Amino acid sequence: VSHYGADRFPGLDICAKTGTAELGDGTSHAWFAGFLADDAHPYAFVVLVEHGGGGLSAAGSVANAVLQSAVGNY
């Protein structure tokens, strides 16, 4: 289980994996999938950003915004 830093995902106990799907044209799709290790908020997620580049930088920020809202941190 991998835990990402509190600076990127404040207030979340997140376990996730990044991914990059390379396309034939030199661009790539960004993936970020995982779950919260939180009994009060047992959420799983998958984020895909088409032509987003690296997984954590593009898709991770989307996941953080959605999860922060879902657990009531925003």
Predicted model as a PDB file, atoms N, CA, C, CB and O in Angstrom, pLDDT in the B-factor column:
MODEL        1                                                                  
ATOM      1  N   VAL A   1       0.860  -1.174   0.000  1.00 44.00           N  
ATOM      2  CA  VAL A   1       0.000   0.000   0.000  1.00 44.00           C  
ATOM      3  C   VAL A   1       0.899   1.227   0.000  1.00 44.00           C  
ATOM      4  CB  VAL A   1      -0.975   0.004   1.230  1.00 44.00           C  
ATOM      5  O   VAL A   1       1.838   1.327   0.790  1.00 44.00           O  
ATOM      6  N   SER A   2       0.605   2.131  -0.872  1.00 48.00           N  
ATOM      7  CA  SER A   2       1.387   3.357  -0.979  1.00 48.00           C  
ATOM      8  C   SER A   2       0.555   4.534  -0.480  1.00 48.00           C  
ATOM      9  CB  SER A   2       1.852   3.593  -2.440  1.00 48.00           C  
ATOM     10  O   SER A   2      -0.598   4.703  -0.876  1.00 48.00           O  
ATOM     11  N   HIS A   3       1.139   5.329   0.376  1.00 49.00           N  
ATOM     12  CA  HIS A   3       0.450   6.510   0.905  1.00 49.00           C  
ATOM     13  C   HIS A   3       1.109   7.750   0.325  1.00 49.00           C  
ATOM     14  CB  HIS A   3       0.484   6.541   2.471  1.00 49.00           C  
ATOM     15  O   HIS A   3       2.328   7.906   0.401  1.00 49.00           O  
ATOM     16  N   TYR A   4       0.320   8.614  -0.242  1.00 66.00           N  
ATOM     17  CA  TYR A   4       0.831   9.854  -0.805  1.00 66.00           C  
ATOM     18  C   TYR A   4       0.849  10.924   0.268  1.00 66.00           C  
ATOM     19  CB  TYR A   4      -0.014  10.305  -2.009  1.00 66.00           C  
ATOM     20  O   TYR A   4       0.071  10.868   1.221  1.00 66.00           O  
ATOM     21  N   GLY A   5       1.728  11.891   0.120  1.00 74.00           N  
ATOM     22  CA  GLY A   5       1.977  12.890   1.136  1.00 74.00           C  
ATOM     23  C   GLY A   5       0.808  13.794   1.464  1.00 74.00           C  
ATOM     24  O   GLY A   5      -0.048  14.077   0.626  1.00 74.00           O  
ATOM     25  N   ALA A   6       0.800  14.243   2.721  1.00 80.00           N  
ATOM     26  CA  ALA A   6      -0.255  15.138   3.211  1.00 80.00           C  
ATOM     27  C   ALA A   6      -0.199  16.490   2.524  1.00 80.00           C  
ATOM     28  CB  ALA A   6      -0.139  15.322   4.721  1.00 80.00           C  
ATOM     29  O   ALA A   6      -1.199  17.206   2.497  1.00 80.00           O  
ATOM     30  N   ASP A   7       0.949  16.853   1.967  1.00 83.00           N  
ATOM     31  CA  ASP A   7       1.038  18.134   1.272  1.00 83.00           C  
ATOM     32  C   ASP A   7       0.224  18.125  -0.025  1.00 83.00           C  
ATOM     33  CB  ASP A   7       2.500  18.469   0.971  1.00 83.00           C  
ATOM     34  O   ASP A   7      -0.298  19.164  -0.430  1.00 83.00           O  
ATOM     35  N   ARG A   8       0.113  16.977  -0.671  1.00 88.00           N  
ATOM     36  CA  ARG A   8      -0.648  16.871  -1.916  1.00 88.00           C  
ATOM     37  C   ARG A   8      -2.106  16.503  -1.663  1.00 88.00           C  
ATOM     38  CB  ARG A   8      -0.007  15.840  -2.834  1.00 88.00           C  
ATOM     39  O   ARG A   8      -2.992  16.918  -2.411  1.00 88.00           O  
ATOM     40  N   PHE A   9      -2.359  15.721  -0.607  1.00 93.00           N  
ATOM     41  CA  PHE A   9      -3.708  15.254  -0.268  1.00 93.00           C  
ATOM     42  C   PHE A   9      -3.984  15.516   1.211  1.00 93.00           C  
ATOM     43  CB  PHE A   9      -3.870  13.738  -0.594  1.00 93.00           C  
ATOM     44  O   PHE A   9      -4.097  14.569   1.989  1.00 93.00           O  
ATOM     45  N   PRO A  10      -4.094  16.782   1.613  1.00 92.00           N  
ATOM     46  CA  PRO A  10      -4.253  17.111   3.029  1.00 92.00           C  
ATOM     47  C   PRO A  10      -5.529  16.526   3.628  1.00 92.00           C  
ATOM     48  CB  PRO A  10      -4.250  18.611   3.210  1.00 92.00           C  
ATOM     49  O   PRO A  10      -6.614  16.648   3.059  1.00 92.00           O  
ATOM     50  N   GLY A  11      -5.376  15.891   4.786  1.00 92.00           N  
ATOM     51  CA  GLY A  11      -6.520  15.348   5.504  1.00 92.00           C  
ATOM     52  C   GLY A  11      -7.051  14.034   4.967  1.00 92.00           C  
ATOM     53  O   GLY A  11      -8.059  13.532   5.464  1.00 92.00           O  
ATOM     54  N   LEU A  12      -6.395  13.462   3.957  1.00 94.00           N  
ATOM     55  CA  LEU A  12      -6.857  12.206   3.365  1.00 94.00           C  
ATOM     56  C   LEU A  12      -5.817  11.117   3.580  1.00 94.00           C  
ATOM     57  CB  LEU A  12      -7.148  12.383   1.859  1.00 94.00           C  
ATOM     58  O   LEU A  12      -4.623  11.343   3.385  1.00 94.00           O  
ATOM     59  N   ASP A  13      -6.271   9.936   3.981  1.00 93.00           N  
ATOM     60  CA  ASP A  13      -5.402   8.762   4.059  1.00 93.00           C  
ATOM     61  C   ASP A  13      -5.627   7.988   2.764  1.00 93.00           C  
ATOM     62  CB  ASP A  13      -5.708   7.869   5.349  1.00 93.00           C  
ATOM     63  O   ASP A  13      -6.479   7.102   2.698  1.00 93.00           O  
ATOM     64  N   ILE A  14      -4.859   8.330   1.744  1.00 93.00           N  
ATOM     65  CA  ILE A  14      -5.097   7.847   0.394  1.00 93.00           C  
ATOM     66  C   ILE A  14      -4.084   6.777   0.012  1.00 93.00           C  
ATOM     67  CB  ILE A  14      -5.045   9.002  -0.600  1.00 93.00           C  
ATOM     68  O   ILE A  14      -2.893   6.899   0.296  1.00 93.00           O  
ATOM     69  N   CYS A  15      -4.570   5.742  -0.628  1.00 93.00           N  
ATOM     70  CA  CYS A  15      -3.747   4.667  -1.163  1.00 93.00           C  
ATOM     71  C   CYS A  15      -4.046   4.610  -2.658  1.00 93.00           C  
ATOM     72  CB  CYS A  15      -4.037   3.277  -0.443  1.00 93.00           C  
ATOM     73  O   CYS A  15      -5.195   4.412  -3.051  1.00 93.00           O  
ATOM     74  N   ALA A  16      -3.021   4.782  -3.497  1.00 93.00           N  
ATOM     75  CA  ALA A  16      -3.304   4.925  -4.922  1.00 93.00           C  
ATOM     76  C   ALA A  16      -2.119   4.522  -5.776  1.00 93.00           C  
ATOM     77  CB  ALA A  16      -3.700   6.350  -5.238  1.00 93.00           C  
ATOM     78  O   ALA A  16      -1.011   4.297  -5.289  1.00 93.00           O  
ATOM     79  N   LYS A  17      -2.392   4.440  -7.062  1.00 93.00           N  
ATOM     80  CA  LYS A  17      -1.380   4.121  -8.066  1.00 93.00           C  
ATOM     81  C   LYS A  17      -1.579   5.054  -9.246  1.00 93.00           C  
ATOM     82  CB  LYS A  17      -1.462   2.623  -8.511  1.00 93.00           C  
ATOM     83  O   LYS A  17      -2.702   5.263  -9.706  1.00 93.00           O  
ATOM     84  N   THR A  18      -0.491   5.606  -9.728  1.00 92.00           N  
ATOM     85  CA  THR A  18      -0.542   6.450 -10.915  1.00 92.00           C  
ATOM     86  C   THR A  18      -0.285   5.602 -12.152  1.00 92.00           C  
ATOM     87  CB  THR A  18       0.485   7.602 -10.820  1.00 92.00           C  
ATOM     88  O   THR A  18       0.237   4.490 -12.072  1.00 92.00           O  
ATOM     89  N   GLY A  19      -0.662   6.155 -13.288  1.00 92.00           N  
ATOM     90  CA  GLY A  19      -0.389   5.478 -14.545  1.00 92.00           C  
ATOM     91  C   GLY A  19      -0.350   6.478 -15.678  1.00 92.00           C  
ATOM     92  O   GLY A  19      -0.950   7.551 -15.613  1.00 92.00           O  
ATOM     93  N   THR A  20       0.373   6.100 -16.719  1.00 91.00           N  
ATOM     94  CA  THR A  20       0.460   6.902 -17.929  1.00 91.00           C  
ATOM     95  C   THR A  20       0.260   5.972 -19.109  1.00 91.00           C  
ATOM     96  CB  THR A  20       1.824   7.660 -18.025  1.00 91.00           C  
ATOM     97  O   THR A  20       0.999   5.001 -19.267  1.00 91.00           O  
ATOM     98  N   ALA A  21      -0.721   6.255 -19.929  1.00 92.00           N  
ATOM     99  CA  ALA A  21      -0.991   5.465 -21.125  1.00 92.00           C  
ATOM    100  C   ALA A  21      -0.464   6.226 -22.330  1.00 92.00           C  
ATOM    101  CB  ALA A  21      -2.515   5.161 -21.275  1.00 92.00           C  
ATOM    102  O   ALA A  21      -1.044   7.226 -22.752  1.00 92.00           O  
ATOM    103  N   GLU A  22       0.640   5.741 -22.876  1.00 91.00           N  
ATOM    104  CA  GLU A  22       1.254   6.424 -24.010  1.00 91.00           C  
ATOM    105  C   GLU A  22       0.462   6.177 -25.280  1.00 91.00           C  
ATOM    106  CB  GLU A  22       2.701   5.968 -24.194  1.00 91.00           C  
ATOM    107  O   GLU A  22       0.012   5.062 -25.545  1.00 91.00           O  
ATOM    108  N   LEU A  23       0.299   7.236 -26.060  1.00 91.00           N  
ATOM    109  CA  LEU A  23      -0.398   7.157 -27.335  1.00 91.00           C  
ATOM    110  C   LEU A  23       0.633   7.170 -28.461  1.00 91.00           C  
ATOM    111  CB  LEU A  23      -1.413   8.329 -27.492  1.00 91.00           C  
ATOM    112  O   LEU A  23       1.782   7.557 -28.247  1.00 91.00           O  
ATOM    113  N   GLY A  24       0.241   6.763 -29.620  1.00 90.00           N  
ATOM    114  CA  GLY A  24       1.164   6.697 -30.743  1.00 90.00           C  
ATOM    115  C   GLY A  24       1.627   8.041 -31.262  1.00 90.00           C  
ATOM    116  O   GLY A  24       2.590   8.104 -32.027  1.00 90.00           O  
ATOM    117  N   ASP A  25       0.972   9.114 -30.870  1.00 92.00           N  
ATOM    118  CA  ASP A  25       1.326  10.439 -31.382  1.00 92.00           C  
ATOM    119  C   ASP A  25       2.282  11.210 -30.474  1.00 92.00           C  
ATOM    120  CB  ASP A  25       0.078  11.248 -31.584  1.00 92.00           C  
ATOM    121  O   ASP A  25       2.526  12.395 -30.701  1.00 92.00           O  
ATOM    122  N   GLY A  26       2.827  10.551 -29.448  1.00 90.00           N  
ATOM    123  CA  GLY A  26       3.767  11.198 -28.544  1.00 90.00           C  
ATOM    124  C   GLY A  26       3.131  11.818 -27.313  1.00 90.00           C  
ATOM    125  O   GLY A  26       3.840  12.312 -26.437  1.00 90.00           O  
ATOM    126  N   THR A  27       1.815  11.801 -27.231  1.00 92.00           N  
ATOM    127  CA  THR A  27       1.135  12.302 -26.040  1.00 92.00           C  
ATOM    128  C   THR A  27       0.727  11.110 -25.169  1.00 92.00           C  
ATOM    129  CB  THR A  27      -0.113  13.169 -26.426  1.00 92.00           C  
ATOM    130  O   THR A  27       0.903   9.957 -25.563  1.00 92.00           O  
ATOM    131  N   SER A  28       0.189  11.395 -23.997  1.00 94.00           N  
ATOM    132  CA  SER A  28      -0.236  10.305 -23.112  1.00 94.00           C  
ATOM    133  C   SER A  28      -1.441  10.721 -22.275  1.00 94.00           C  
ATOM    134  CB  SER A  28       0.919   9.876 -22.194  1.00 94.00           C  
ATOM    135  O   SER A  28      -1.684  11.903 -22.033  1.00 94.00           O  
ATOM    136  N   HIS A  29      -2.179   9.711 -21.848  1.00 95.00           N  
ATOM    137  CA  HIS A  29      -3.301   9.898 -20.940  1.00 95.00           C  
ATOM    138  C   HIS A  29      -2.794   9.693 -19.511  1.00 95.00           C  
ATOM    139  CB  HIS A  29      -4.476   8.913 -21.276  1.00 95.00           C  
ATOM    140  O   HIS A  29      -1.934   8.845 -19.273  1.00 95.00           O  
ATOM    141  N   ALA A  30      -3.322  10.462 -18.568  1.00 95.00           N  
ATOM    142  CA  ALA A  30      -2.929  10.368 -17.165  1.00 95.00           C  
ATOM    143  C   ALA A  30      -3.989   9.595 -16.381  1.00 95.00           C  
ATOM    144  CB  ALA A  30      -2.722  11.778 -16.558  1.00 95.00           C  
ATOM    145  O   ALA A  30      -5.182   9.872 -16.506  1.00 95.00           O  
ATOM    146  N   TRP A  31      -3.553   8.625 -15.572  1.00 95.00           N  
ATOM    147  CA  TRP A  31      -4.446   7.811 -14.743  1.00 95.00           C  
ATOM    148  C   TRP A  31      -4.066   7.962 -13.276  1.00 95.00           C  
ATOM    149  CB  TRP A  31      -4.389   6.320 -15.166  1.00 95.00           C  
ATOM    150  O   TRP A  31      -2.900   8.162 -12.939  1.00 95.00           O  
ATOM    151  N   PHE A  32      -5.068   7.863 -12.416  1.00 96.00           N  
ATOM    152  CA  PHE A  32      -4.839   7.822 -10.975  1.00 96.00           C  
ATOM    153  C   PHE A  32      -5.988   7.025 -10.379  1.00 96.00           C  
ATOM    154  CB  PHE A  32      -4.743   9.275 -10.345  1.00 96.00           C  
ATOM    155  O   PHE A  32      -7.149   7.413 -10.513  1.00 96.00           O  
ATOM    156  N   ALA A  33      -5.679   5.921  -9.728  1.00 96.00           N  
ATOM    157  CA  ALA A  33      -6.713   5.036  -9.173  1.00 96.00           C  
ATOM    158  C   ALA A  33      -6.335   4.648  -7.757  1.00 96.00           C  
ATOM    159  CB  ALA A  33      -6.900   3.768 -10.054  1.00 96.00           C  
ATOM    160  O   ALA A  33      -5.156   4.499  -7.436  1.00 96.00           O  
ATOM    161  N   GLY A  34      -7.351   4.484  -6.906  1.00 96.00           N  
ATOM    162  CA  GLY A  34      -7.066   4.082  -5.541  1.00 96.00           C  
ATOM    163  C   GLY A  34      -8.287   4.113  -4.648  1.00 96.00           C  
ATOM    164  O   GLY A  34      -9.424   4.002  -5.108  1.00 96.00           O  
ATOM    165  N   PHE A  35      -8.028   4.268  -3.354  1.00 97.00           N  
ATOM    166  CA  PHE A  35      -9.101   4.292  -2.358  1.00 97.00           C  
ATOM    167  C   PHE A  35      -8.639   5.072  -1.141  1.00 97.00           C  
ATOM    168  CB  PHE A  35      -9.525   2.855  -1.956  1.00 97.00           C  
ATOM    169  O   PHE A  35      -7.447   5.313  -0.953  1.00 97.00           O  
ATOM    170  N   LEU A  36      -9.607   5.463  -0.314  1.00 96.00           N  
ATOM    171  CA  LEU A  36      -9.305   6.082   0.968  1.00 96.00           C  
ATOM    172  C   LEU A  36      -9.302   5.010   2.040  1.00 96.00           C  
ATOM    173  CB  LEU A  36     -10.323   7.201   1.305  1.00 96.00           C  
ATOM    174  O   LEU A  36     -10.239   4.216   2.127  1.00 96.00           O  
ATOM    175  N   ALA A  37      -8.268   4.978   2.850  1.00 95.00           N  
ATOM    176  CA  ALA A  37      -8.187   4.055   3.985  1.00 95.00           C  
ATOM    177  C   ALA A  37      -8.850   4.738   5.177  1.00 95.00           C  
ATOM    178  CB  ALA A  37      -6.690   3.655   4.311  1.00 95.00           C  
ATOM    179  O   ALA A  37      -8.186   5.130   6.137  1.00 95.00           O  
ATOM    180  N   ASP A  38     -10.170   4.872   5.095  1.00 95.00           N  
ATOM    181  CA  ASP A  38     -10.942   5.654   6.044  1.00 95.00           C  
ATOM    182  C   ASP A  38     -12.309   4.985   6.205  1.00 95.00           C  
ATOM    183  CB  ASP A  38     -11.086   7.143   5.570  1.00 95.00           C  
ATOM    184  O   ASP A  38     -13.118   4.998   5.278  1.00 95.00           O  
ATOM    185  N   ASP A  39     -12.566   4.406   7.369  1.00 96.00           N  
ATOM    186  CA  ASP A  39     -13.834   3.702   7.602  1.00 96.00           C  
ATOM    187  C   ASP A  39     -15.054   4.606   7.447  1.00 96.00           C  
ATOM    188  CB  ASP A  39     -13.835   3.092   8.986  1.00 96.00           C  
ATOM    189  O   ASP A  39     -16.120   4.138   7.046  1.00 96.00           O  
ATOM    190  N   ALA A  40     -14.914   5.893   7.760  1.00 95.00           N  
ATOM    191  CA  ALA A  40     -16.032   6.814   7.640  1.00 95.00           C  
ATOM    192  C   ALA A  40     -16.295   7.224   6.190  1.00 95.00           C  
ATOM    193  CB  ALA A  40     -15.776   8.043   8.481  1.00 95.00           C  
ATOM    194  O   ALA A  40     -17.402   7.639   5.849  1.00 95.00           O  
ATOM    195  N   HIS A  41     -15.270   7.104   5.337  1.00 96.00           N  
ATOM    196  CA  HIS A  41     -15.380   7.492   3.924  1.00 96.00           C  
ATOM    197  C   HIS A  41     -14.698   6.419   3.071  1.00 96.00           C  
ATOM    198  CB  HIS A  41     -14.736   8.908   3.667  1.00 96.00           C  
ATOM    199  O   HIS A  41     -13.604   6.659   2.561  1.00 96.00           O  
ATOM    200  N   PRO A  42     -15.304   5.263   2.905  1.00 95.00           N  
ATOM    201  CA  PRO A  42     -14.673   4.156   2.179  1.00 95.00           C  
ATOM    202  C   PRO A  42     -14.827   4.291   0.660  1.00 95.00           C  
ATOM    203  CB  PRO A  42     -15.269   2.832   2.636  1.00 95.00           C  
ATOM    204  O   PRO A  42     -15.489   3.475   0.018  1.00 95.00           O  
ATOM    205  N   TYR A  43     -14.207   5.328   0.099  1.00 97.00           N  
ATOM    206  CA  TYR A  43     -14.381   5.632  -1.310  1.00 97.00           C  
ATOM    207  C   TYR A  43     -13.236   5.064  -2.148  1.00 97.00           C  
ATOM    208  CB  TYR A  43     -14.485   7.137  -1.512  1.00 97.00           C  
ATOM    209  O   TYR A  43     -12.067   5.139  -1.768  1.00 97.00           O  
ATOM    210  N   ALA A  44     -13.601   4.499  -3.293  1.00 98.00           N  
ATOM    211  CA  ALA A  44     -12.632   4.099  -4.308  1.00 98.00           C  
ATOM    212  C   ALA A  44     -12.818   5.029  -5.494  1.00 98.00           C  
ATOM    213  CB  ALA A  44     -12.808   2.589  -4.726  1.00 98.00           C  
ATOM    214  O   ALA A  44     -13.902   5.578  -5.690  1.00 98.00           O  
ATOM    215  N   PHE A  45     -11.768   5.210  -6.287  1.00 97.00           N  
ATOM    216  CA  PHE A  45     -11.846   6.157  -7.392  1.00 97.00           C  
ATOM    217  C   PHE A  45     -10.902   5.767  -8.525  1.00 97.00           C  
ATOM    218  CB  PHE A  45     -11.524   7.565  -6.904  1.00 97.00           C  
ATOM    219  O   PHE A  45      -9.907   5.070  -8.328  1.00 97.00           O  
ATOM    220  N   VAL A  46     -11.249   6.236  -9.706  1.00 97.00           N  
ATOM    221  CA  VAL A  46     -10.383   6.175 -10.885  1.00 97.00           C  
ATOM    222  C   VAL A  46     -10.559   7.501 -11.614  1.00 97.00           C  
ATOM    223  CB  VAL A  46     -10.733   4.934 -11.825  1.00 97.00           C  
ATOM    224  O   VAL A  46     -11.683   7.926 -11.883  1.00 97.00           O  
ATOM    225  N   VAL A  47      -9.454   8.146 -11.929  1.00 97.00           N  
ATOM    226  CA  VAL A  47      -9.481   9.393 -12.685  1.00 97.00           C  
ATOM    227  C   VAL A  47      -8.643   9.200 -13.940  1.00 97.00           C  
ATOM    228  CB  VAL A  47      -8.951  10.595 -11.830  1.00 97.00           C  
ATOM    229  O   VAL A  47      -7.518   8.705 -13.868  1.00 97.00           O  
ATOM    230  N   LEU A  48      -9.183   9.586 -15.083  1.00 97.00           N  
ATOM    231  CA  LEU A  48      -8.476   9.569 -16.358  1.00 97.00           C  
ATOM    232  C   LEU A  48      -8.553  10.967 -16.960  1.00 97.00           C  
ATOM    233  CB  LEU A  48      -9.079   8.498 -17.332  1.00 97.00           C  
ATOM    234  O   LEU A  48      -9.639  11.527 -17.110  1.00 97.00           O  
ATOM    235  N   VAL A  49      -7.408  11.520 -17.299  1.00 96.00           N  
ATOM    236  CA  VAL A  49      -7.358  12.809 -17.981  1.00 96.00           C  
ATOM    237  C   VAL A  49      -6.761  12.549 -19.363  1.00 96.00           C  
ATOM    238  CB  VAL A  49      -6.511  13.878 -17.165  1.00 96.00           C  
ATOM    239  O   VAL A  49      -5.570  12.265 -19.491  1.00 96.00           O  
ATOM    240  N   GLU A  50      -7.602  12.648 -20.395  1.00 95.00           N  
ATOM    241  CA  GLU A  50      -7.126  12.414 -21.754  1.00 95.00           C  
ATOM    242  C   GLU A  50      -6.080  13.452 -22.124  1.00 95.00           C  
ATOM    243  CB  GLU A  50      -8.293  12.445 -22.758  1.00 95.00           C  
ATOM    244  O   GLU A  50      -6.273  14.648 -21.903  1.00 95.00           O  
ATOM    245  N   HIS A  51      -4.982  12.990 -22.682  1.00 94.00           N  
ATOM    246  CA  HIS A  51      -3.862  13.833 -23.098  1.00 94.00           C  
ATOM    247  C   HIS A  51      -3.342  14.671 -21.924  1.00 94.00           C  
ATOM    248  CB  HIS A  51      -4.287  14.750 -24.260  1.00 94.00           C  
ATOM    249  O   HIS A  51      -2.864  15.790 -22.114  1.00 94.00           O  
ATOM    250  N   GLY A  52      -3.441  14.115 -20.711  1.00 93.00           N  
ATOM    251  CA  GLY A  52      -3.061  14.850 -19.509  1.00 93.00           C  
ATOM    252  C   GLY A  52      -1.607  14.757 -19.117  1.00 93.00           C  
ATOM    253  O   GLY A  52      -1.163  15.473 -18.220  1.00 93.00           O  
ATOM    254  N   GLY A  53      -0.841  13.874 -19.782  1.00 89.00           N  
ATOM    255  CA  GLY A  53       0.570  13.734 -19.428  1.00 89.00           C  
ATOM    256  C   GLY A  53       0.751  12.763 -18.281  1.00 89.00           C  
ATOM    257  O   GLY A  53       0.211  11.657 -18.315  1.00 89.00           O  
ATOM    258  N   GLY A  54       1.508  13.161 -17.256  1.00 82.00           N  
ATOM    259  CA  GLY A  54       1.800  12.298 -16.114  1.00 82.00           C  
ATOM    260  C   GLY A  54       0.602  12.075 -15.215  1.00 82.00           C  
ATOM    261  O   GLY A  54      -0.237  12.962 -15.051  1.00 82.00           O  
ATOM    262  N   GLY A  55       0.522  10.875 -14.625  1.00 82.00           N  
ATOM    263  CA  GLY A  55      -0.633  10.492 -13.828  1.00 82.00           C  
ATOM    264  C   GLY A  55      -0.878  11.337 -12.598  1.00 82.00           C  
ATOM    265  O   GLY A  55      -1.989  11.830 -12.402  1.00 82.00           O  
ATOM    266  N   LEU A  56       0.137  11.517 -11.761  1.00 88.00           N  
ATOM    267  CA  LEU A  56      -0.076  12.224 -10.496  1.00 88.00           C  
ATOM    268  C   LEU A  56      -0.310  13.716 -10.706  1.00 88.00           C  
ATOM    269  CB  LEU A  56       1.116  12.017  -9.575  1.00 88.00           C  
ATOM    270  O   LEU A  56      -1.169  14.308 -10.053  1.00 88.00           O  
ATOM    271  N   SER A  57       0.432  14.311 -11.593  1.00 86.00           N  
ATOM    272  CA  SER A  57       0.305  15.762 -11.759  1.00 86.00           C  
ATOM    273  C   SER A  57      -1.056  16.170 -12.305  1.00 86.00           C  
ATOM    274  CB  SER A  57       1.392  16.273 -12.680  1.00 86.00           C  
ATOM    275  O   SER A  57      -1.639  17.140 -11.822  1.00 86.00           O  
ATOM    276  N   ALA A  58      -1.569  15.468 -13.282  1.00 91.00           N  
ATOM    277  CA  ALA A  58      -2.853  15.845 -13.888  1.00 91.00           C  
ATOM    278  C   ALA A  58      -4.028  15.188 -13.174  1.00 91.00           C  
ATOM    279  CB  ALA A  58      -2.871  15.466 -15.367  1.00 91.00           C  
ATOM    280  O   ALA A  58      -4.913  15.877 -12.667  1.00 91.00           O  
ATOM    281  N   ALA A  59      -4.039  13.871 -13.133  1.00 94.00           N  
ATOM    282  CA  ALA A  59      -5.179  13.144 -12.572  1.00 94.00           C  
ATOM    283  C   ALA A  59      -5.205  13.203 -11.046  1.00 94.00           C  
ATOM    284  CB  ALA A  59      -5.147  11.694 -13.027  1.00 94.00           C  
ATOM    285  O   ALA A  59      -6.281  13.176 -10.448  1.00 94.00           O  
ATOM    286  N   GLY A  60      -4.046  13.282 -10.414  1.00 93.00           N  
ATOM    287  CA  GLY A  60      -3.999  13.356  -8.954  1.00 93.00           C  
ATOM    288  C   GLY A  60      -4.660  14.611  -8.412  1.00 93.00           C  
ATOM    289  O   GLY A  60      -5.332  14.560  -7.381  1.00 93.00           O  
ATOM    290  N   SER A  61      -4.480  15.730  -9.086  1.00 93.00           N  
ATOM    291  CA  SER A  61      -5.096  16.966  -8.618  1.00 93.00           C  
ATOM    292  C   SER A  61      -6.615  16.926  -8.764  1.00 93.00           C  
ATOM    293  CB  SER A  61      -4.530  18.156  -9.383  1.00 93.00           C  
ATOM    294  O   SER A  61      -7.335  17.485  -7.937  1.00 93.00           O  
ATOM    295  N   VAL A  62      -7.103  16.267  -9.813  1.00 95.00           N  
ATOM    296  CA  VAL A  62      -8.553  16.098  -9.978  1.00 95.00           C  
ATOM    297  C   VAL A  62      -9.095  15.208  -8.861  1.00 95.00           C  
ATOM    298  CB  VAL A  62      -8.888  15.487 -11.375  1.00 95.00           C  
ATOM    299  O   VAL A  62     -10.114  15.523  -8.247  1.00 95.00           O  
ATOM    300  N   ALA A  63      -8.410  14.097  -8.604  1.00 96.00           N  
ATOM    301  CA  ALA A  63      -8.840  13.183  -7.538  1.00 96.00           C  
ATOM    302  C   ALA A  63      -8.881  13.906  -6.199  1.00 96.00           C  
ATOM    303  CB  ALA A  63      -7.901  11.964  -7.454  1.00 96.00           C  
ATOM    304  O   ALA A  63      -9.833  13.736  -5.437  1.00 96.00           O  
ATOM    305  N   ASN A  64      -7.868  14.705  -5.903  1.00 95.00           N  
ATOM    306  CA  ASN A  64      -7.845  15.429  -4.635  1.00 95.00           C  
ATOM    307  C   ASN A  64      -9.027  16.362  -4.496  1.00 95.00           C  
ATOM    308  CB  ASN A  64      -6.562  16.211  -4.501  1.00 95.00           C  
ATOM    309  O   ASN A  64      -9.665  16.394  -3.444  1.00 95.00           O  
ATOM    310  N   ALA A  65      -9.335  17.121  -5.532  1.00 95.00           N  
ATOM    311  CA  ALA A  65     -10.461  18.061  -5.469  1.00 95.00           C  
ATOM    312  C   ALA A  65     -11.773  17.341  -5.222  1.00 95.00           C  
ATOM    313  CB  ALA A  65     -10.554  18.870  -6.759  1.00 95.00           C  
ATOM    314  O   ALA A  65     -12.573  17.775  -4.393  1.00 95.00           O  
ATOM    315  N   VAL A  66     -12.002  16.248  -5.929  1.00 96.00           N  
ATOM    316  CA  VAL A  66     -13.252  15.501  -5.776  1.00 96.00           C  
ATOM    317  C   VAL A  66     -13.339  14.842  -4.407  1.00 96.00           C  
ATOM    318  CB  VAL A  66     -13.377  14.443  -6.871  1.00 96.00           C  
ATOM    319  O   VAL A  66     -14.383  14.895  -3.756  1.00 96.00           O  
ATOM    320  N   LEU A  67     -12.242  14.220  -3.965  1.00 97.00           N  
ATOM    321  CA  LEU A  67     -12.250  13.532  -2.665  1.00 97.00           C  
ATOM    322  C   LEU A  67     -12.367  14.524  -1.509  1.00 97.00           C  
ATOM    323  CB  LEU A  67     -10.975  12.687  -2.500  1.00 97.00           C  
ATOM    324  O   LEU A  67     -13.064  14.243  -0.534  1.00 97.00           O  
ATOM    325  N   GLN A  68     -11.709  15.669  -1.594  1.00 96.00           N  
ATOM    326  CA  GLN A  68     -11.831  16.679  -0.539  1.00 96.00           C  
ATOM    327  C   GLN A  68     -13.291  17.102  -0.386  1.00 96.00           C  
ATOM    328  CB  GLN A  68     -10.942  17.911  -0.851  1.00 96.00           C  
ATOM    329  O   GLN A  68     -13.795  17.252   0.727  1.00 96.00           O  
ATOM    330  N   SER A  69     -13.950  17.288  -1.512  1.00 96.00           N  
ATOM    331  CA  SER A  69     -15.361  17.660  -1.482  1.00 96.00           C  
ATOM    332  C   SER A  69     -16.240  16.530  -0.920  1.00 96.00           C  
ATOM    333  CB  SER A  69     -15.828  18.037  -2.889  1.00 96.00           C  
ATOM    334  O   SER A  69     -17.168  16.769  -0.148  1.00 96.00           O  
ATOM    335  N   ALA A  70     -15.923  15.306  -1.328  1.00 96.00           N  
ATOM    336  CA  ALA A  70     -16.724  14.148  -0.902  1.00 96.00           C  
ATOM    337  C   ALA A  70     -16.654  13.905   0.606  1.00 96.00           C  
ATOM    338  CB  ALA A  70     -16.258  12.899  -1.637  1.00 96.00           C  
ATOM    339  O   ALA A  70     -17.636  13.482   1.216  1.00 96.00           O  
ATOM    340  N   VAL A  71     -15.492  14.173   1.206  1.00 95.00           N  
ATOM    341  CA  VAL A  71     -15.358  13.946   2.655  1.00 95.00           C  
ATOM    342  C   VAL A  71     -15.684  15.197   3.464  1.00 95.00           C  
ATOM    343  CB  VAL A  71     -13.941  13.478   2.987  1.00 95.00           C  
ATOM    344  O   VAL A  71     -15.659  15.168   4.694  1.00 95.00           O  
ATOM    345  N   GLY A  72     -15.988  16.296   2.774  1.00 91.00           N  
ATOM    346  CA  GLY A  72     -16.394  17.515   3.473  1.00 91.00           C  
ATOM    347  C   GLY A  72     -15.257  18.410   3.908  1.00 91.00           C  
ATOM    348  O   GLY A  72     -15.442  19.247   4.791  1.00 91.00           O  
ATOM    349  N   ASN A  73     -14.090  18.260   3.318  1.00 84.00           N  
ATOM    350  CA  ASN A  73     -12.946  19.122   3.680  1.00 84.00           C  
ATOM    351  C   ASN A  73     -13.003  20.464   2.981  1.00 84.00           C  
ATOM    352  CB  ASN A  73     -11.631  18.432   3.340  1.00 84.00           C  
ATOM    353  O   ASN A  73     -12.315  21.394   3.403  1.00 84.00           O  
ATOM    354  N   TYR A  74     -13.799  20.604   1.922  1.00 72.00           N  
ATOM    355  CA  TYR A  74     -13.944  21.883   1.205  1.00 72.00           C  
ATOM    356  C   TYR A  74     -15.283  22.455   1.490  1.00 72.00           C  
ATOM    357  CB  TYR A  74     -13.753  21.718  -0.306  1.00 72.00           C  
ATOM    358  O   TYR A  74     -15.615  23.529   0.988  1.00 72.00           O  
TER     359      TYR A  74                                                      
ENDMDL                                                                          
END                                                                             
